[in-house]
Amino acid sequence: MKNQIKTLLLLGVLSVVLIGIGAALGKGFLIGALVLSLAMNVGAYFFSDKLVLSMHGAQEVSPQQAPGLHRMVEELSRQAGIPKPRVFLMHEAQPNAFATGRNPEHGVVAVTAGILEVLNERELRGVLAHELAHIKNRDILVSTIAAAVASAVTYLAHAVGFFGSMFMGRDEDEGEGLSPLQTLALALVAPIAATLIQMGISRSREYLADQTGAEISGDPEALAMALKKLEAGAMALPVEGRPATASLFIVSPFAGMQSILSLFSTHPRTEERVRRLHELASRMPSSRSRGWSTALPFAR
C-alpha cells in the first residue's frame, strides 16, 4: 500500500507539472502536447514488447529447449494467479532479466544466458517471481502513463525553448506572457523534474515487485541473494548503452555508474532492496525454499 500511494502521489505531481506548464503557455499547447505524447505512448504500449525483445536479440524458447525454466515459470504463474507468460532467452553474458507485455494475457519473461550460469535454482526462482510480479501489478501500464505525461512535459518545455521569443514579454503591458527567467526555467527545469519524477515512479514499482514477488515465491531471502549476485555481475560485465530499456531489467545494466548518475537511476539501491527483503522474511511464517538447489548454478 505504501508503494502504491507513493506511485499515485508521484503521478499526481507529474500531472501538476504538466498542467502548470499548460496554464502558463495556453490551452492549445497543453492539448497538442497531450495528444502527441499519448499517440506515441499508446503505440509503445502495444508494440514495445516486440521492440525490446528485438533490441536485445531475445529468442523464444520452448518447454523442450528449457524444461526447468518453463517448469518454474508455470508453477510461479499459478501461485501468482496469472496466465503463464512466454519465455525468452537473451544471449548476453551479463546476468539479468526483465518482464514486458501490456497485460497478464500478453506477458513475456526474458532472461539472459548469464543469469542461468550465475544463479542457483532457488535464486532464479526468486528472480522469476519478481518478474511475474511486474506482470501481475500491470507495471507496463503504469510506466506507460508516466511516460505519456513526462513526454508531454518535455515537448512543451522544448516548445518554450524553440519558440521562446513568442512567449517572452508577450503583452507585457497587460501583465501577460512569460518573463525571460520563467521561459528559461520552463525550458530547462521542467524536463529534468519530469524525468526525476518518472524515475521515482520506476523505483517505487521495483520495491512493489520485490514485495509481491517474495509473496509469490514465499522466499524473500532467495531474491535478496539473487539481487546481490546480479548487481555484482552487472558491475563486472558492462553492456552496450541502451538507456531506453534499462528500467525494464531487475537490476540496472549500468550498475557500475556512480556519483551523480545515480540520481537518474531507474532502480532503488540494491542494499535497500535487500534490507527490505530480509525484513519481509523475518515476518513470514515459513519459506518455500526447500527442495531447490542452493549451491550450483541453474541448469536449463
C-alpha positions in Angstrom: 0.0 0.0 0.0 2.8 2.4 0.8 4.5 1.9 -2.6 1.1 2.2 -4.3 0.4 5.5 -2.6 3.9 6.8 -3.4 3.3 5.9 -7.1 -0.1 7.8 -7.1 1.5 10.8 -5.5 4.3 10.9 -8.0 1.9 10.6 -10.9 -0.1 13.4 -9.3 3.0 15.7 -9.0 3.9 14.9 -12.6 0.4 15.8 -13.7 0.6 19.1 -11.8 3.8 20.0 -13.6 2.2 19.4 -16.9 -0.9 21.4 -16.0 1.2 24.2 -14.7 3.2 24.5 -18.0 0.0 24.3 -19.9 -1.6 27.0 -17.9 1.5 29.2 -18.5 1.6 28.7 -22.2 -2.1 28.4 -23.1 -4.7 25.7 -23.5 -3.8 25.0 -27.1 -0.2 24.0 -26.3 -1.4 21.7 -23.4 -3.9 19.8 -25.6 -1.4 19.5 -28.5 1.3 18.1 -26.3 -1.1 15.6 -24.6 -2.4 14.3 -28.0 1.1 13.9 -29.4 2.5 12.2 -26.3 -0.5 9.9 -25.9 -0.3 8.8 -29.5 3.3 7.9 -29.2 2.9 6.1 -25.9 -0.2 4.2 -27.0 1.9 2.8 -29.8 4.7 2.0 -27.4 2.2 0.3 -25.1 1.1 -2.1 -27.8 4.4 -2.8 -29.6 7.1 -2.1 -27.1 7.5 -5.8 -26.1 8.3 -6.8 -29.7 10.7 -3.8 -30.0 12.5 -4.5 -26.7 12.9 -8.2 -27.4 14.3 -7.4 -30.9 16.7 -4.8 -29.5 18.2 -7.4 -27.1 18.2 -10.3 -29.6 15.9 -12.3 -27.4 14.6 -15.6 -28.8 11.6 -17.5 -27.5 12.5 -20.9 -26.0 10.1 -23.9 -25.9 9.5 -26.2 -22.9 11.5 -28.8 -24.8 14.5 -26.4 -25.1 14.4 -25.2 -21.4 12.2 -27.6 -19.4 13.4 -26.4 -16.0 12.9 -22.8 -16.8 9.4 -23.4 -18.1 8.6 -25.5 -15.1 9.4 -22.7 -12.6 7.6 -20.1 -14.7 4.5 -22.3 -14.9 4.5 -23.1 -11.1 5.0 -19.4 -10.1 2.4 -18.2 -12.5 -0.2 -20.5 -10.9 0.8 -19.1 -7.5 0.5 -15.5 -8.8 -2.8 -16.3 -10.3 -1.9 -15.1 -13.8 -1.6 -16.9 -17.2 1.8 -18.4 -17.9 3.9 -15.8 -19.9 6.0 -16.6 -22.9 9.7 -17.3 -22.1 12.6 -15.7 -24.0 16.3 -16.1 -23.8 18.9 -13.4 -24.4 22.4 -14.4 -25.4 24.1 -11.9 -23.2 26.8 -12.7 -20.6 25.5 -10.1 -18.0 23.2 -11.8 -15.6 19.8 -10.0 -15.8 16.1 -10.5 -16.6 13.1 -8.4 -17.4 9.3 -8.8 -18.0 7.2 -7.0 -20.5 3.7 -7.2 -22.0 0.8 -4.8 -21.8 -1.3 -7.1 -19.5 -1.1 -10.5 -17.9 -2.6 -12.1 -21.0 0.3 -10.8 -23.2 3.1 -11.3 -20.6 6.7 -12.1 -21.5 9.6 -13.1 -19.2 13.1 -12.8 -20.7 16.4 -14.0 -19.0 20.0 -13.7 -20.1 22.2 -16.7 -20.7 24.4 -15.2 -17.9 21.8 -15.4 -15.2 21.4 -19.1 -15.8 25.1 -19.5 -15.2 25.3 -17.3 -12.1 22.2 -18.1 -10.1 21.2 -21.4 -8.5 17.7 -22.7 -8.8 16.4 -21.1 -5.6 17.7 -17.7 -6.6 16.5 -17.9 -10.1 13.0 -18.8 -8.8 13.1 -15.6 -6.7 14.0 -13.5 -9.8 11.2 -15.1 -11.9 8.7 -14.4 -9.1 9.8 -10.7 -9.2 9.3 -10.5 -13.0 5.9 -12.2 -12.7 5.0 -9.6 -10.0 5.6 -6.8 -12.6 3.1 -8.5 -14.9 0.6 -9.1 -12.1 0.9 -5.5 -11.0 0.5 -4.2 -14.5 3.6 -2.1 -14.2 3.8 -1.7 -18.0 0.6 0.2 -17.9 1.7 2.4 -15.0 5.0 3.1 -16.8 3.2 4.0 -20.0 1.0 6.5 -18.2 4.0 8.1 -16.5 5.9 8.2 -19.8 3.0 9.8 -21.6 2.7 12.7 -19.1 6.5 13.1 -18.8 6.8 13.2 -22.6 4.1 15.9 -22.8 6.0 18.0 -20.2 9.2 17.6 -22.3 7.5 18.5 -25.6 6.1 21.6 -24.0 9.4 22.6 -22.5 11.1 22.1 -25.8 8.5 24.3 -27.5 9.3 27.0 -24.9 12.9 26.8 -25.8 12.4 26.8 -29.5 9.7 29.5 -29.6 10.9 31.4 -26.6 10.7 34.7 -28.2 7.0 34.2 -28.8 6.3 33.8 -25.1 8.8 36.3 -23.6 7.3 39.7 -23.0 4.0 38.9 -24.8 1.5 41.7 -23.9 3.8 42.8 -21.1 1.7 46.0 -20.6 -1.2 43.8 -19.7 0.8 41.6 -17.4 0.6 38.5 -19.7 3.2 36.3 -21.1 6.4 34.8 -19.6 9.4 36.6 -18.4 12.9 35.5 -19.7 13.5 33.9 -16.4 10.3 32.0 -16.5 10.9 30.9 -20.0 14.4 29.6 -19.1 13.0 27.8 -16.1 10.4 26.0 -18.1 12.8 25.1 -20.9 15.5 23.7 -18.6 14.0 22.7 -15.3 10.7 21.1 -16.4 12.2 18.2 -18.4 14.6 17.4 -15.6 11.8 17.5 -13.0 9.6 15.2 -15.2 12.5 12.8 -15.6 13.2 12.6 -11.9 9.6 12.0 -11.0 9.3 9.3 -13.7 12.4 7.6 -12.2 10.8 7.8 -8.8 7.8 6.0 -10.1 10.0 3.3 -11.6 11.9 2.8 -8.3 8.6 2.6 -6.4 7.4 -0.1 -8.8 10.6 -2.1 -8.2 10.1 -2.1 -4.5 6.5 -3.2 -5.0 7.6 -6.0 -7.4 10.2 -7.2 -4.8 7.5 -7.5 -2.2 4.9 -9.1 -4.5 7.5 -11.4 -5.9 8.6 -12.5 -2.5 5.0 -13.2 -1.6 4.5 -15.3 -4.8 7.6 -17.4 -4.1 7.3 -17.4 -0.4 11.1 -17.0 -0.2 12.3 -13.3 0.1 15.8 -14.5 1.0 16.2 -16.1 -2.4 15.5 -12.8 -4.2 17.8 -10.9 -1.8 20.7 -13.3 -2.5 20.0 -13.1 -6.2 20.0 -9.3 -6.3 23.5 -9.1 -4.7 24.8 -11.6 -7.3 23.1 -9.7 -10.2 24.5 -6.3 -9.2 28.0 -7.8 -8.9 27.5 -9.3 -12.3 26.3 -6.0 -13.8 29.3 -4.2 -12.4 31.7 -6.8 -13.7 30.2 -7.2 -17.1 29.2 -3.9 -18.6 26.9 -3.8 -21.6 26.3 -1.6 -24.6 24.4 1.6 -23.7 20.6 1.0 -24.0 19.3 3.5 -21.5 15.8 3.3 -23.1 15.3 -0.2 -21.8 17.3 0.0 -18.6 14.2 0.4 -16.4 12.8 -3.0 -17.5 15.6 -5.1 -16.0 15.6 -6.4 -12.5 18.9 -4.6 -11.8 20.3 -1.7 -13.8 22.6 -2.8 -16.6 24.6 0.3 -15.8 25.1 -0.6 -12.1 28.7 0.3 -12.3 27.9 4.0 -12.8 28.2 6.0 -9.6 28.2 9.7 -8.5 25.5 12.0 -9.9 24.3 9.4 -12.4 22.7 7.5 -9.5 20.3 10.4 -9.2 18.8 9.4 -12.6 18.8 5.6 -11.8 15.6 3.8 -12.6 16.3 1.3 -9.8 16.5 1.7 -6.0 19.8 0.9 -4.3 20.3 -2.8 -4.1 21.3 -2.5 -0.4 17.9 -1.0 0.5 16.1 -3.7 -1.6 18.0 -6.4 0.2 17.3 -4.9 3.6 13.6 -4.7 2.9 13.5 -8.3 1.7 15.3 -9.5 4.9 12.8 -7.6 6.9 9.9 -9.2 5.0 11.5 -12.6 5.5 11.6 -12.1 9.3 7.8 -11.5 9.2 6.9 -14.5 7.1 6.0 -17.7 9.0 7.7 -20.1 6.6 9.6 -20.3 3.4 9.1 -22.4 0.2 12.8 -22.7 -0.5 13.1 -26.4 0.4 13.9 -28.7 -2.4 15.8 -26.2 -4.6 19.5 -26.2 -5.2 21.3 -23.5 -3.1 24.8 -24.2 -4.3 25.1 -24.8 -8.1 24.0 -22.6 -11.0 20.7 -23.4 -12.5 20.8 -25.9 -15.4 18.2 -25.3 -18.1 
